[in-house]
Amino acid sequence: MLVVPVGRRRSARRCCLASRPGGRPKRQAVKADGIPGDGWLEDVADRELATWVRRALDNSPDVRLARSRVESSRQLARMEASGLYPSLSAYASGERRFSGPGLLNGTSAERDGYAWGIQTSWEADVWGRIRDIAGRAVQEREASTYDFKGVRLSMAGMVAKAWYSVMAARDQRDLAMETLQSYEASTELVRNRYESGVAEVSALDLRLARATTESARAALADRESELSREVKALQVLVGDYPDGRIEPVGSWPDPGARPLCGQPSGLLKRRPDVLAADRRLAAAEARTGAARKARMPGVVFQAEGGVTAEDTEDLGDMDLRQWSAGVQLNQPIWSGGRITAESGYADSLLEQARIDYVKVVNQAFFEVEQGLVADRLLQDKFEAVEASVEHAVAAEQLAWEQYGSGLVDIITALESHRRALNARQGMIEVRKERMISRINLVLALGGSLFREVDQESGNKQ
């Protein structure tokens, strides 16, 4: 009598083939330089994932913090740039003056004084110090803008990875459920054969079948727990309450052709972290220039005009108006070592910025090289595991057929099932690894995952 676990062939085919509803899988557009076009993941994934990414970008504290830093750096740049322009202010005053030898001998005199006017001053940026200060603020603003873009892209990648982890946990749960159902059906058949007195079926066979069924039941509980954990992690990531009420639908997308890395110089122009480090290096250079130019004399032009009177009724008398204009030259001589210390501090920050830039660039090249290797090896692994699933499922089918004919014992059949189950579980993990690896590679190359992410980041600039 033939004993075959229920639903084995159909499940194996579903685990071996990655299909998309509606036909062949989409392939992302690739630019002329080999870098995936905007919205790579949007082209291969479903709308539900895009919805989760948008929610994360709206609710994530990291994204909101980065956006706030962009705004503060923008205001700082405006504040520092104001030093390039003249300042204009209005004033009004009133006072009572006492004069004479003293207040106790009664010979003192009193006189009131009132004044109003306008005064202006402007420091001529002869040496470029103020321009360096303003330029440093501009570079820091651009660095914070690139940081904001990087945080958004990183958050999109984290949500996508969490989404595919949920999909993998769902498939593992479904596989465990199908395995349990198959074992329950197989155990029932073994029990019926044992009770019918079939010679090839012993009490040991029945015990082993029941033990395997209970082990499958325990494995299903573990998979349910894993799915719940992954779902709640995704909800926390997007800022939702972790109630675990998510059941993703759909099948695994095809990641498409492996993107080319292009020229290394192109990588330096695309990655937000590299661009941010470059802007911070430029800001440090501007700070150093401003600190060195603080030793140079400053030239300040001042002008003032107004009315001074002894009575408030005369404040409108233009015959009492006064005005003055002049230039002031300030040359620092001694400040307790402050100027020297500021220059040394700026030089130290410049050295740190250079080291950090080299570190970021090297890390970027490492991520690209490692991503390309991982992507290629995972493709080879996927093909090998796919073949392993095919052979393992066929071997399991043959083992159950031979067990039904009395050619092998139940231990051989159960062992063949264990190997087929491991192969199918491995296929699910490889699918997840391929998608996560491709996401890492696209981000490492400076590409984007969703068009909306790039558009909103660009608008913030």
Secondary structure, 3 states (H helix, E strand, C coil): CCCCCCCHHHHHHHHHCCCECCECCCCCCECCCCCECCCHHHHHCCHHHHHHHHHHHHHCHHHHHHHHHHHHHHHHHHHHHHHHCCEEEEEEEEEEEEECCCCCCCCCEEEEEEEEEEEEEEEECCCCHHHHHHHHHHHHHHHHHHHHHHHHHHHHHHHHHHHHHHHHHHHHHHHHHHHHHHHHHHHHHHHHHHHCCCCCCCHHHHHHHHHHHHHHHHHHHHHHHHHHHHHHHHHHHCCCCCCCCCCCCCCCCCCCCCCCCCCHHHHHCCCHHHHHHHHHHHHHHHHHHHHHHCCCCEEEEEEEEEEEECCHHHCCCHHHEEEEEEEEEECCCCCCCHHHHHHHHHHHHHHHHHHHHHHHHHHHHHHHHHHHHHHHHHHHHHHHHHHHHHHHHHHHHHHHHHHHCCCCCHHHHHHHHHHHHHHHHHHHHHHHHHHHHHHHHHHHCCCCCCHHHHHHHHHHC
